[in-house]
Amino acid sequence: MPTDDRLVVVARYHSAGEAQLAQAQLEDAGIPAMLANADQSGLAPLFARTKGGVQVKVSADRADAARDVLGLRD
């Protein structure tokens, strides 16, 4: 069965620190994760808040497991 290597957003946070904590949780659970927009989150109040906040991304085939680790599933 082929894997889905697309990156999908599993969570959004207002600060890079919150997103980094989520990333660490995922990586501790064996789920590789990356952050998007983390560098831009510290520019406020110079600029408007980064649209979409700091995004935590994982491969699409690990998204459900990542949401479980972060406690984001219904």
Summary of the structure (lengths in Angstrom):
residues: 74
radius of gyration: 12.9
end to end distance: 27.3
largest distance: 47.5
contacts: 202
relative contact order: 0.31
helix: 36%
strand: 22%
